[in-house]
């Protein structure tokens, strides 16, 4: 039996994780995201557990109309659902600098 998700934040995190998978699926897109976010590929997995990091993933996807459309097509979501997920997650993520 599949667990139903009713919490908007949980749904938003699932959408963001799907977006991260989408971004990671294309080396050029992933490289641009890593450069922009300031993290390395070795820390991507651990960063993905931070809900605020997921905001940066959705920001990256939403910034470009072609990327939003491609992700919407790949995920079966409407672009407004992607934007709603971004809004549900709240504030921007900033990388901790040691």
N, C-alpha and C positions, 0 to 999 in steps of 0.2 A: 504494500500500500504506500502511496506517495504522501508525504507530509505536505499539507496545505500551508502556505505562508500568507498571513493576513496583515502582518506588520509592514507598513510602507517602507520603513528603513531597511528591513530584511530584503524586501523585493528590490530596493534600490541597490543594495550591496550585491545581490545576484546579477543584476543588470551590469554593474560596474565590473564584476569579475568576468562576465561574458565579454565586455568591452576590452578588458585587459588581454584576454585570450585572442580576441580579434586583432588587437594591436600587435601582439607577439607573433601572430601568424604570418606577418610580412616583414622581412628583415629591414627594409628601408624605413618602414613606419615605426618599427620597434627602435631602431637607431635614433630616429628623430625624437621619439618619446623619452628614451633614456638620456639623451643629451639635454633635453628640456627640463626633465625632472631632477637631473643631477645625481641619479643613482646609477649603480653599475648593475650589469646583468646578474652578478652573483648575489645581490641583495634584493632582487626583484620579488622573489618568492616570499621572503619575510616581510617586505613592505606591503605586499598584497593583503596581509592580515590586518593592516591598519585601515579602518574605515575612512579616515581622512585622506589617506593616500589614494583611495579609490575615487575620491573627488577629482584628483588631478588627472586620473585616467579619463573620466567622463569629460572634463574640461578639454582635454586633448582631442577627444573624438568630436566634441561639439563645436570646436573652433572652426572646422572646415566643412562646408556643405557636402562636398564629395565624400568625405570620410563618414559623416553622419549617415548619408544615404547608403554607403557601402555597408556600414555596420547594421543599419536598420534592415537592409535586405538580407544580410547574413544571419541575423538573429531572429528575424520575423517580427520585429518590434516596429511600431510607428515612431518616427522621430520625436513626436511630442512625449512619448513614454520615456525616451532616453533623457530628454530635458527634465521631465518630472522626477526621474531617478536622481539626476544631479541636484535638483532643488531639495529633495528629501534628505540627501546626505549632508547638506549644510555647507560649512566653511571650507576654504581652500586648505590644502595640505602644504606645509613647508618642511623641507628636509632638515632634520637636526644637524647642526654643524658642531662637531666635537671641538 
